[in-house]
Amino acid sequence: MTNAAIVAGVDGSRTAWSALVWAAEDAARRGLPLRIVHVREPWCAEHPLSASSDQETLTERCEKLLADAAGRARGLAPETPVSTTLMTGAVIERLKSESETADTVVVGSRGLGGFAGLVLGSVGHGLAGYAESPVVIVRRLPRERGGEVVVGYDGSPCAEMALEYAWTQATARRARLHILHGLRYPHLAPHPTGYGPVPVDDTAEIERHLAAWQDGHGGVELIRSMSFEHPIAALATSSRTADLVVVGSRGLGGYSRALLGSVSHGVLHRAHCPVAVVSALRAGA
């Protein structure tokens, strides 16, 4: 979406600050505005029962959080237009609404509250696959830039959208684009007792399509590779040296009503770098 903003959701958590860094740098690279959003849940009291008259109100704390976030973002991307918004409502629903006009929504993998052992929090899980725009989940930032964007591809409509987004990211970063394709195992495929489902070998068709796609998408070094591992394992391994992994929210096979498929869900839990999930909603699925 031309000139649409990169939206960063912040709540003061460690991973939210990492998400803000990712969003600010992405906005600067791509020449887009940055919109920083904090959602105040309506059931939180403005004045805690134990508060004294000189303590900050909830609104004041939220506004301070946004001002701090904006200051950090401007330090990282001084030429980027930065705006802030304080909203009231359910966090996931508000960020879904933001995704309707955003280029990308960026959040941390796990915010304040919740259970310490969880890798992916409720907000990231609730947005990935259900937002109108691509959603980037940031668990940690790569310590060193690998100069590579990895995208999982299976020929599905979501994978086509993921491929376009990955190319956009690779172009902006001047990075390699690594398209990873593997054998597809159909869900509920009939097979003899004691044997696994027979994989679908559509490699030749995929290679022909990607060769044609590459003709219209120059400007980046492109690598195509075939993996015989499960896609989750293959993408998780690739994420160790990648700057970003991009997946479609739902691939071929699976259940038509499941907007977040098993592969994208698994990658979100196992990746070692930020993950972008491109929604089935934008792909028209």
Kinemage of the C-alpha trace (Angstrom):
@kinemage 1
@onewidth
@group {chain A} dominant
@subgroup {mainchain}
@vectorlist {calphas} color= white
{ca met a 1} P 0.000 0.000 0.000
{ca thr a 2} L 1.674 3.201 -1.210
{ca asn a 3} L 2.761 5.587 1.578
{ca ala a 4} L 0.922 3.525 4.192
{ca ala a 5} L 2.606 3.592 7.584
{ca ile a 6} L 4.614 0.994 9.397
{ca val a 7} L 2.629 0.503 12.631
{ca ala a 8} L 4.507 -0.515 15.774
{ca gly a 9} L 2.547 -1.701 18.792
{ca val a 10} L 4.323 -0.889 22.058
{ca asp a 11} L 3.563 -1.789 25.667
{ca gly a 12} L 6.894 -1.229 27.422
{ca ser a 13} L 8.009 -4.867 27.266
{ca arg a 14} L 11.482 -5.898 26.124
{ca thr a 15} L 10.278 -7.502 22.904
{ca ala a 16} L 8.090 -4.466 22.128
{ca trp a 17} L 11.188 -2.240 22.213
{ca ser a 18} L 12.894 -4.669 19.819
{ca ala a 19} L 9.818 -4.454 17.580
{ca leu a 20} L 10.048 -0.651 17.671
{ca val a 21} L 13.682 -0.796 16.546
{ca trp a 22} L 12.745 -3.122 13.669
{ca ala a 23} L 9.818 -0.903 12.643
{ca ala a 24} L 11.825 2.336 12.766
{ca glu a 25} L 14.641 0.877 10.675
{ca asp a 26} L 12.201 -0.620 8.176
{ca ala a 27} L 10.340 2.673 7.816
{ca ala a 28} L 13.638 4.502 7.211
{ca arg a 29} L 14.809 1.966 4.618
{ca arg a 30} L 11.548 2.023 2.700
{ca gly a 31} L 10.752 5.734 2.998
{ca leu a 32} L 7.500 5.179 4.895
{ca pro a 33} L 6.051 6.964 7.941
{ca leu a 34} L 6.116 5.266 11.330
{ca arg a 35} L 3.000 5.181 13.508
{ca ile a 36} L 3.504 4.093 17.131
{ca val a 37} L 0.405 2.735 18.849
{ca his a 38} L -0.285 1.915 22.475
{ca val a 39} L -3.609 0.349 23.379
{ca arg a 40} L -5.004 1.030 26.835
{ca glu a 41} L -7.392 -1.690 27.904
{ca pro a 42} L -10.695 -0.213 29.138
{ca trp a 43} L -10.862 -2.244 32.356
{ca cys a 44} L -7.611 -0.767 33.706
{ca ala a 45} L -8.280 1.873 36.362
{ca glu a 46} L -7.189 5.461 35.745
{ca his a 47} L -6.380 5.862 39.456
{ca pro a 48} L -5.200 2.662 41.198
{ca leu a 49} L -6.873 2.182 44.582
{ca ser a 50} L -3.509 2.351 46.351
{ca ala a 51} L -2.354 5.487 44.504
{ca ser a 52} L -1.633 8.762 46.268
{ca ser a 53} L -2.728 12.096 44.832
{ca asp a 54} L 0.732 12.884 43.426
{ca gln a 55} L 1.171 9.599 41.530
{ca glu a 56} L 0.837 9.394 37.753
{ca thr a 57} L -2.519 8.450 36.309
{ca leu a 58} L -2.800 5.595 33.821
{ca thr a 59} L -3.248 8.093 30.982
{ca glu a 60} L -0.099 9.963 32.003
{ca arg a 61} L 1.906 6.725 32.100
{ca cys a 62} L 0.626 5.727 28.662
{ca glu a 63} L 1.459 9.121 27.191
{ca lys a 64} L 4.934 8.960 28.739
{ca leu a 65} L 5.458 5.510 27.201
{ca leu a 66} L 4.510 6.818 23.762
{ca ala a 67} L 6.730 9.891 24.114
{ca asp a 68} L 9.657 7.672 25.099
{ca ala a 69} L 8.966 5.366 22.137
{ca ala a 70} L 8.790 8.294 19.723
{ca gly a 71} L 12.083 9.651 21.046
{ca arg a 72} L 13.783 6.302 20.511
{ca ala a 73} L 12.352 5.990 17.015
{ca arg a 74} L 13.472 9.480 15.984
{ca gly a 75} L 16.953 8.674 17.261
{ca leu a 76} L 17.057 5.606 15.026
{ca ala a 77} L 15.367 7.178 11.990
{ca pro a 78} L 15.735 10.982 12.142
{ca glu a 79} L 14.368 11.543 8.615
{ca thr a 80} L 11.258 9.410 9.149
{ca pro a 81} L 7.897 11.027 10.008
{ca val a 82} L 6.865 9.605 13.411
{ca ser a 83} L 3.404 9.861 14.976
{ca thr a 84} L 1.909 8.341 18.122
{ca thr a 85} L -1.603 7.246 19.034
{ca leu a 86} L -3.123 6.236 22.366
{ca met a 87} L -6.171 4.007 21.963
{ca thr a 88} L -8.629 2.402 24.328
{ca gly a 89} L -9.989 -1.056 23.659
{ca ala a 90} L -9.025 -4.686 23.194
{ca val a 91} L -5.408 -4.805 22.006
{ca ile a 92} L -5.815 -7.401 19.250
{ca glu a 93} L -8.955 -5.826 17.813
{ca arg a 94} L -7.438 -2.351 17.779
{ca leu a 95} L -4.291 -3.555 16.032
{ca lys a 96} L -6.391 -5.503 13.533
{ca ser a 97} L -8.158 -2.241 12.722
{ca glu a 98} L -4.781 -0.550 12.273
{ca ser a 99} L -3.772 -3.291 9.819
{ca glu a 100} L -6.580 -2.292 7.446
{ca thr a 101} L -4.631 0.791 6.360
{ca ala a 102} L -1.071 -0.141 7.411
{ca asp a 103} L 1.752 -1.347 5.212
{ca thr a 104} L 2.930 -3.631 8.031
{ca val a 105} L 2.080 -4.103 11.709
{ca val a 106} L 5.055 -4.892 13.960
{ca val a 107} L 4.761 -6.318 17.485
{ca gly a 108} L 6.955 -8.076 20.011
{ca ser a 109} L 6.614 -11.812 20.408
{ca arg a 110} L 5.425 -11.537 23.996
{ca gly a 111} L 4.280 -8.468 25.885
{ca leu a 112} L 3.855 -7.611 29.536
{ca gly a 113} L 1.920 -10.072 31.632
{ca gly a 114} L 1.209 -13.629 30.560
{ca phe a 115} L 3.380 -16.636 31.289
{ca ala a 116} L 7.169 -16.363 31.220
{ca gly a 117} L 7.604 -19.689 29.433
{ca leu a 118} L 5.584 -18.704 26.381
{ca val a 119} L 7.508 -17.941 23.196
{ca leu a 120} L 4.593 -16.325 21.359
{ca gly a 121} L 2.112 -14.146 23.225
{ca ser a 122} L -1.600 -13.797 22.653
{ca val a 123} L -1.283 -10.543 20.684
{ca gly a 124} L 1.195 -11.923 18.163
{ca his a 125} L -0.799 -15.129 17.796
{ca gly a 126} L -4.067 -13.209 17.467
{ca leu a 127} L -2.713 -10.936 14.740
{ca ala a 128} L -0.688 -13.352 12.621
{ca gly a 129} L -2.980 -14.623 9.912
{ca tyr a 130} L -5.916 -12.464 10.994
{ca ala a 131} L -4.639 -8.978 10.131
{ca glu a 132} L -5.188 -7.312 6.766
{ca ser a 133} L -1.520 -6.309 6.411
{ca pro a 134} L 1.625 -8.366 6.867
{ca val a 135} L 2.464 -8.804 10.553
{ca val a 136} L 6.066 -8.925 11.748
{ca ile a 137} L 6.646 -10.712 15.054
{ca val a 138} L 9.946 -9.763 16.723
{ca arg a 139} L 11.242 -12.101 19.375
{ca arg a 140} L 14.823 -10.925 19.108
{ca leu a 141} L 16.858 -8.894 16.657
{ca pro a 142} L 19.732 -10.629 14.836
{ca arg a 143} L 23.077 -9.922 16.508
{ca glu a 144} L 24.737 -9.723 13.118
{ca arg a 145} L 23.128 -8.918 9.787
{ca gly a 146} L 23.242 -11.954 7.523
{ca gly a 147} L 22.214 -10.034 4.434
{ca glu a 148} L 19.490 -12.527 3.575
{ca val a 149} L 15.684 -12.633 3.563
{ca val a 150} L 14.234 -16.155 3.544
{ca val a 151} L 10.745 -16.933 2.249
{ca gly a 152} L 8.911 -20.237 2.381
{ca tyr a 153} L 7.144 -20.982 -0.898
{ca asp a 154} L 4.626 -23.681 -1.861
{ca gly a 155} L 2.726 -22.073 -4.735
{ca ser a 156} L -0.333 -21.118 -2.683
{ca pro a 157} L -1.972 -17.650 -2.910
{ca cys a 158} L -0.529 -16.766 0.503
{ca ala a 159} L 2.923 -17.875 -0.619
{ca glu a 160} L 2.651 -15.597 -3.675
{ca met a 161} L 1.918 -12.638 -1.394
{ca ala a 162} L 4.728 -13.674 0.948
{ca leu a 163} L 7.126 -13.851 -2.005
{ca glu a 164} L 6.240 -10.295 -3.092
{ca tyr a 165} L 6.701 -8.984 0.463
{ca ala a 166} L 10.018 -10.820 0.822
{ca trp a 167} L 11.236 -9.320 -2.464
{ca thr a 168} L 10.250 -5.836 -1.238
{ca gln a 169} L 12.180 -6.410 1.988
{ca ala a 170} L 15.234 -7.826 0.217
{ca thr a 171} L 15.267 -4.905 -2.235
{ca ala a 172} L 15.103 -2.322 0.561
{ca arg a 173} L 17.844 -4.100 2.523
{ca arg a 174} L 20.004 -4.817 -0.554
{ca ala a 175} L 20.001 -8.388 0.683
{ca arg a 176} L 19.838 -11.808 -0.929
{ca leu a 177} L 16.416 -13.341 -1.378
{ca his a 178} L 16.402 -17.040 -0.520
{ca ile a 179} L 13.283 -18.878 -1.740
{ca leu a 180} L 12.926 -22.154 0.120
{ca his a 181} L 10.662 -24.867 -1.262
{ca gly a 182} L 10.098 -28.414 -0.054
{ca leu a 183} L 7.984 -31.454 -0.746
{ca arg a 184} L 4.379 -30.949 0.267
{ca tyr a 185} L 2.700 -33.459 2.543
{ca pro a 186} L -1.085 -33.356 2.064
{ca his a 187} L -3.309 -33.388 5.126
{ca leu a 188} L -5.448 -36.472 5.704
{ca ala a 189} L -4.034 -38.189 2.618
{ca pro a 190} L -5.137 -41.847 2.359
{ca his a 191} L -2.239 -44.207 2.903
{ca pro a 192} L -1.686 -47.814 4.039
{ca thr a 193} L -1.526 -48.487 7.752
{ca gly a 194} L 2.008 -48.025 9.046
{ca tyr a 195} L 3.092 -45.679 6.279
{ca gly a 196} L 3.129 -41.907 6.164
{ca pro a 197} L 1.336 -39.854 3.518
{ca val a 198} L 2.978 -39.728 0.110
{ca pro a 199} L 4.521 -36.282 -0.494
{ca val a 200} L 3.494 -34.248 -3.525
{ca asp a 201} L 6.538 -33.592 -5.697
{ca asp a 202} L 5.640 -30.398 -7.549
{ca thr a 203} L 9.248 -29.219 -7.782
{ca ala a 204} L 9.312 -28.908 -11.574
{ca glu a 205} L 6.154 -26.806 -11.647
{ca ile a 206} L 7.417 -24.581 -8.824
{ca glu a 207} L 10.774 -24.100 -10.564
{ca arg a 208} L 9.080 -23.067 -13.819
{ca his a 209} L 6.870 -20.581 -12.023
{ca leu a 210} L 9.747 -19.068 -10.022
{ca ala a 211} L 11.901 -18.744 -13.124
{ca ala a 212} L 9.118 -16.748 -14.800
{ca trp a 213} L 8.567 -14.686 -11.641
{ca gln a 214} L 12.260 -13.873 -11.416
{ca asp a 215} L 12.229 -12.308 -14.884
{ca gly a 216} L 10.025 -9.494 -13.579
{ca his a 217} L 11.728 -9.065 -10.202
{ca gly a 218} L 15.310 -7.986 -10.666
{ca gly a 219} L 17.514 -5.923 -8.417
{ca val a 220} L 18.345 -8.580 -5.829
{ca glu a 221} L 20.510 -11.668 -5.698
{ca leu a 222} L 18.145 -14.615 -5.700
{ca ile a 223} L 18.730 -18.140 -4.423
{ca arg a 224} L 16.259 -20.979 -4.902
{ca ser a 225} L 16.695 -24.154 -2.894
{ca met a 226} L 14.821 -27.403 -2.367
{ca ser a 227} L 14.635 -28.945 1.108
{ca phe a 228} L 13.653 -32.466 2.053
{ca glu a 229} L 13.181 -31.475 5.687
{ca his a 230} L 9.814 -30.579 7.140
{ca pro a 231} L 9.183 -26.917 6.197
{ca ile a 232} L 9.124 -25.794 9.834
{ca ala a 233} L 12.530 -27.346 10.522
{ca ala a 234} L 13.989 -26.030 7.263
{ca leu a 235} L 12.795 -22.461 7.853
{ca ala a 236} L 13.872 -22.543 11.505
{ca thr a 237} L 17.370 -23.615 10.452
{ca ser a 238} L 17.537 -20.891 7.794
{ca ser a 239} L 16.415 -18.311 10.364
{ca arg a 240} L 19.695 -18.711 12.284
{ca thr a 241} L 21.549 -16.675 9.663
{ca ala a 242} L 18.677 -14.675 8.144
{ca asp a 243} L 17.612 -11.110 8.873
{ca leu a 244} L 13.951 -11.957 8.266
{ca val a 245} L 11.850 -15.040 7.513
{ca val a 246} L 8.634 -14.519 5.531
{ca val a 247} L 5.779 -17.028 5.395
{ca gly a 248} L 2.216 -17.037 4.167
{ca ser a 249} L -0.333 -17.499 6.900
{ca arg a 250} L -1.794 -20.582 5.235
{ca gly a 251} L -0.345 -22.799 2.532
{ca leu a 252} L -1.713 -25.537 0.339
{ca gly a 253} L -3.562 -28.326 2.061
{ca gly a 254} L -4.831 -27.903 5.584
{ca tyr a 255} L -8.207 -26.596 6.599
{ca ser a 256} L -9.845 -23.817 4.615
{ca arg a 257} L -11.096 -22.018 7.733
{ca ala a 258} L -7.732 -22.038 9.532
{ca leu a 259} L -6.239 -18.625 8.769
{ca leu a 260} L -2.987 -19.442 10.587
{ca gly a 261} L -1.586 -22.698 9.250
{ca ser a 262} L 0.629 -25.221 11.000
{ca val a 263} L 3.811 -24.170 9.197
{ca ser a 264} L 3.484 -20.444 9.937
{ca his a 265} L 2.493 -21.254 13.527
{ca gly a 266} L 5.493 -23.539 13.943
{ca val a 267} L 7.919 -21.061 12.422
{ca leu a 268} L 6.709 -18.316 14.754
{ca his a 269} L 7.593 -20.522 17.728
{ca arg a 270} L 10.974 -21.724 16.456
{ca ala a 271} L 12.533 -18.930 14.411
{ca his a 272} L 15.713 -17.212 15.558
{ca cys a 273} L 15.005 -13.915 13.759
{ca pro a 274} L 11.931 -11.726 13.131
{ca val a 275} L 9.139 -13.432 11.182
{ca ala a 276} L 6.726 -11.760 8.759
{ca val a 277} L 3.364 -13.477 8.262
{ca val a 278} L 1.405 -12.439 5.176
{ca ser a 279} L -2.284 -12.992 5.708
{ca ala a 280} L -4.727 -15.116 3.758
{ca leu a 281} L -7.082 -12.130 4.017
{ca arg a 282} L -4.854 -9.985 1.796
{ca ala a 283} L -4.377 -12.912 -0.576
{ca gly a 284} L -8.123 -13.108 -1.027
{ca ala a 285} L -8.332 -16.581 0.509
